[in-house]
Structure formats: structure tokens, C-alpha cells
């Protein structure tokens, strides 16, 4: 009796799967028609605000038992595949494959996009500036180790805009060819990673030299060819490069997140839940730091982050990077930035973009 009931239920699942397949193809035909209209009208074919609207409407409507996170992941791929019917997006990222930057890109754009691995953050900017990629993905901040200064420095001379931000939970893993910790005589990883795993490394790998690699995925690739080497990287990198996990989740902080930026030539429209990033250099005078924050305080604008970097142009000259809530098209945000601009040697709006959920 139980087996006949299972078979009956499986038959219903097959019928539902057939209906889902038919509906997906019907949806795809409508997407193609919309794409043709956009092409004829010379409209932008990628609409992140529309994608966000779809995801928010469905997650609000979903009452379960299908999990919300899984629903988002399923529709992320449906949206990515639908977009590829018009034209696959080309996404430049800090390679090789299986870096956390690659994973962040897939979280944002889905598997149907074309991912272009490059050697450096500078190359990501270059690919987008030269039009060889629609978007670039770069790391900007880790919850444990702080900002990625090189990314901030690239914005000083770049004309690209911040199009979106991505928050990715980062889990670090020690791996090597054999799976035995005793075989590891040196460890490759990205320079920021040891700071995220300091306590575990001091306790378990004291005295083992840690060598810099351009990325965590490149570290795994290097360890693949060296029996005495280990790497700290993602589980995805271990699978891709045929390594064995020695120890999982070795980061000191279990809530270890990295923030990534999506960069583009084009700005993003208002969504109602936006952030704006600016960079500026202030005139050196008494009260300058206080004065630069006053316009935002008086306008009731919440500031999320403030960093300073040497400009590289003269001694003790700094460039400030500031994130605030709101969109530059909102009057109070635009007015506060204009007030700040009066006390600046220069000011550049890096972009207004939707806050990562």
C-alpha cells in the first residue's frame, strides 16, 4: 500500500514538472518577444530593477513550504537564462575560476552569464572600460580585514560607476592533494586571507610559511602541482582543482562576509532602497573634517562608511570614500553633496545602487 501511494504521488510530481516545463518555455517565448521590442526601440536589454521587482513579488507571495532562499536561487537562474535568450551578459572578474569574486558574480548574474576571468582588479576595470565586458565584479571590503585599498584606488582615475553591491558569506578551507595536514610544508593563499584565519593558523599550522597568491583560486591551482603545498580557498576551488579538504571553515569569525561591487559604464535608477558612494578631497583648514559631515547630518542622511586613502599626488593629501543611504536623484542627497562640494578640491559621485539584501 505505501509503495502504491508513493507511485501515485510521483505521478503527480511528473505532471507538475511537465506543466512547469511548458510554462518555462511559454515564459521564454514572451522574453524573446520583449527582447525584439527592446532591440527595435534601442532600449537597454538588462533591467536589474525589473529583476528585483520579480524576486520581491514572488518572495512576498510565497507562503511555503518551498524555502525562500531556494526560491530566490531558482529564479536567479530563470532570470539569468531568460536574459541569455536576448544576449548573454559578459562579466569580468578577478580570476581564475572559483575565486570568491567568481562566486559573487554567479550569485548576482546566475550561471547563464559569460564569465571572463582576468589577472587583476585593474584588468577588471579595463575590460569594462574598453567595452569587452558589460559588468565587472571586484572585492571592496571584508567584515574581518576591512577595505580592499586597491579597489578604492582604481576609482580615483576611473570613469566607471558602481552598479550594484553583493554580500557574500566567505568560508575559508585548508586543502591539499592528499588530504593530510602533515604533508603541508607551505600554504598559498590571497594576502587578505591569513588575517581572517589567524587564530586557527596559529593553533594548527604554527611555523608553516604562508605565501601570497594573486587569488584563493590561484592558490588552489598552485597547490595542485605541489605535493608539499596547501592552499586556503573555497570548497568550489577544491572541487575544481582536484584537492582534498584538510579542514573546513577555518575563519576566526563565523560571520565572515565580503562585500563586492559591480562596476559598469552606466548608472542605476532608483529602487527605494539605495546607497550612494562618493569620493572627494577636502581643503586643508580648521574644522574641515567636521564641515564635511555637517551637510549629511543636517539632511538626516545616514552614513554607512568613511575611509581615507593617500591621493598619491602630494604628501599628506588624502582622498575620502563615503557611503550613504539614499539615491543621488533624491533632492536631499543631491543637495547635501552639493553643499559638501563647496569645501572640496574635487568630488566624484561613484554611483547610486541598490543595497544588498
N, C-alpha and C positions, 0 to 999 in steps of 0.2 A: 504493500500500500504506500509506504513512504516514497519508494522509487517512482511509482506512477505519478505521484504528486509533484515530485521534482521534475520529471519529464514534462508534465503539463506546464509547470512554471517556466521551464526553459523554452518551451514552445512560445510562450507569451513574450519572453525576452527576445527571441528571434524575430517575432513580429514587430516588436518595438524597434529593434535595430534596423529592420527593413524600412520602417517609417522614418526613422532618424536619417538614414542614408538618402531617402527620397527628398526629405526636407533640406538636407545639406546641399544637395545638387540644385534644388529649386532656389535656395538662397544664393548659390554660386552664380546661377544664371542672372539673377537680379543684380548682383555685384558687377558682373560683366557689363550689363546694360548701363549701370551708373558710371562705370569706367569709361564707356564710349561717350556718354554725355559730357563728362569732365574733360575728355580729350578734345572734343569738338569745341567746347566753350573755353578751352585753355585754363581750366581750373586746377588747383593743387590736388593731386591724386591721394595724398596721405592726409587724413584728418584725425589727429590724436584726440581732439575734443569729442568727436563723434564716437570713437572707440571707448573713451572714458564714460560717455553717456550710456552706451550699451551695457558696459560692465556694471555700472552703478544701478541701472534699472533692473537688471537681472538678479544681482545680489540682494537688492531690496525686496524683489518679488519672491525670491527663493525661501521657502518655509521648511526645506529639508524633506527627507533625511540626507539628501545629497550635500556633501560638505561645501561650504562657501569657498574655501581656498582651492579646492579641486575644480569647482565651477569656474573660478577665475582662470585657472590654468587651462582648462578645456577651451574656454572662449578666447583666451590669448592665442591659442593655436588656430582656432577657426578664423579669427580676425587676421592673423598673420598669413594664413593660406589664402584667404579671400583677397588680401592686398596683392599677393603674388600673382593673382589672375590678371590684375591690371599691369603691374610691373614689380618684380621683387625689389625690395629696398636693399641697398648696399650699405653695410655697416662696417666702418673701420674700427679696430680695437687693438689694444696692446696685446700682442700675441706672445707665443704661439697659441694653438688651440688649448682649451681647458684652463686658461687663466681665469681668475675671478672676474676680470673685466669682460671676458668672453661670456661667462655665466650671467653677468649683469645684463649684457646686451640681449641674450636669449630671453631673459626674464621680461625685458621691455618690448622686444620686437618679435618674439616667437621663433620657431625653428625654420619657417619658410623664407626668412630673410637670407640674403647672401652676406656672409661674414668674411671680412678681409683682415687677416692678421698682419700687423706691422711691428717693426722692431722697437719703436719708442713712442712716448707721448707726443713728441714733436712730429713724428710721422703721422699720427692720428690727425692732428690739426692740419697737416699738409694735404692729406688725402681729401679732407672735406673742402679745404680752401681751393684746391685745384679741380673740384667737381668730380673726382673719381669715386667719391662715396657720398651718399645722401646725408648720413649722420656719422658722428664719431662717438665713442664711449671712452671716457677717461676717469681714473680714480681721483678723488679730490680730498677725502677725509676718512680717517678710521677712528672709531669710537675709543680705541685704546691709545694709538700712536699719534693722533692728531692729523693735521693737514698734510697733503702731498704738495710740497712747495713748488715742485717743477711744473705741476699743472697750473698753479696760480701764476707763475712767471710767464707761461705761454700766453696768457690772456693780455699781458701788457702790450704786446705788439700785434696781436691777432684781431681781426675784424669779425670773428665768428661769435655767434650768440649761444647762450645756454638755452637749450630747447626743452629739457626735462631733467629731473633728477631720479636716481634709482637707489634704493636702500637694499643692500644685500647682506644677509646674515653670513658671516665668514667663519668657516670651521677649518682649522689647520690640522694636518695629519702628517706624521712622520712615516716615511716609506722607503723601501729599498728593493733590491732584486730578490733577496732571499726571504725576507720577512723576519729575519733575526736581528735583533738590536745589536748583538755582539759583533756583527760583521761591519758595523758602521765606524769608519775611521775619520770621516769628514762629512759635513752636511752642506748641501747647496739650498739656498732659498733667496727670495727677494729681500733687500736690505731692511724693509719695514717689518718683516715677519718676526725676527727674533724678539723684538720688543713686545710683541703680542703673546709670546710663549716663554717669557723669561723664567718664570718660576719652575715650569716643567723642565726646561732645558738645564737649569742649574741643578735640579734634583736628580735628573736621569741621564744627562749627557755632559756632565761637567768635564772640562778638558778637551772635549771634541771640538775642533775648529769649525766655525760656521763661515762659509764662503758665499760671497754675493753672486747672485744670478740676475739677469735682466727681469725675470718674472718667475712666479712659482711654477708655472708650467714648464718653462725652460729649465728650471732646476730639476724637475722630474725627468725631463728628456736627457739631461746630463747624467743623472744617476743611473739611467737605463744602461748606459755604456760603461759604468764604473762599478765593479762588484764591491769595492770598499766604501762606496759613497751612499749617503742617504739624501733625501730631499724632504722639505716641508712644503706641502702643496695640498690641493683639493683632492677629494676622492675621485672626481672625474679625471684628474690628471693621472692618478694611479691606474685607472682602467685603461686610459688611452695609451699610456706608455708601458703597460705590462708590468707594473710594480706591485709589491705586496705591502699592505698596511702593517706597520710595526706598532703604531699607537694612534688611536683616533682622538680627535677633539682635544688637542694639547694646549689650546689657547688658555691663558690665565683667566680671562673674563668670559663666562659662558654667553653673555650678551655682547658678542663681538660683531659689530656691523661696520661695513664700509659704504660710504656714500660715493656714488658715481654721477658724473654729469654727461648728458647727451648734448653734443655740440652740433651746430647747424649754421647755414648761411641765413636762415630765415627765422623770424621771431614766432612766438606762440601767442595766440589770442587768450583772452580772459576765460577762466573757468569758474571763478568764485572762490577757489582755494589755492591761491598762488603765492609764490615768493618772487622777490626781485633781488638780483645781485648787482652791485656796482663796485667799481674800483676808482680810487681818487688819490691825489696827493695834495696835502694842505700847506698853506703858507705858514712858515715858522714864526709864530708870535705868541705872546702870553695868552693863555686860555684857549689855544687853538683846538685842543682835544675836546674840551668842554663844549665849545661852539659847534663842533661838527655833529654832536649828538643832540643838541637842543632842538633843531627842526623836527626830528622824529619824535622826541618826547612830547613836544607841544602838539603835534598832529595825532598823538595816540597810536603811533606805529610801533609794533613790537619788532625789536631787532633780534635775529637768531644767532648771528655770528659776526665777529670782527677780528680780522687778522692783519698783521703788518708785515711787509716784506721790503728789504732794501731795494731801491729802484735800480741800482747798478749804474746810475748815471753820475752821481756825486756822493761824497761821504756824508753819512747821516741823513740821507734823503730817503724817505720811505713811501711806499705805495700801500694804501689800505684797501682791504677787501671786506665788503659788508653785505650781509644777507638780511633782508627784512621781509615781513609779511605784507602781502598785497601785490597788485599789478601796477606797472608803470602807467597804464591807461587810467587808473583811478586818480581823481583830482588831488586827493590829499597826499598820495605817494609822489605824484609828479611835482606838486608844489614844494614838498619837503626836499626833494632832490634839487630843485632849482634854488632853494634857499642855501643849501649846502654848497652848491656850485660857486656861489659868490665868494666863498672863502677858500676856493681850491685853485691850485696851479693847473690841474686838469681833472676831469671827471668823465668816466665812461660807464654807460649802462650795459652790463654784460648780458642782461636778458631777464624777462619775466616768464615764469614757467610754473606748471602745476606742482604742488607739494607732493612728495612721495607718500603713499598711504602705508 
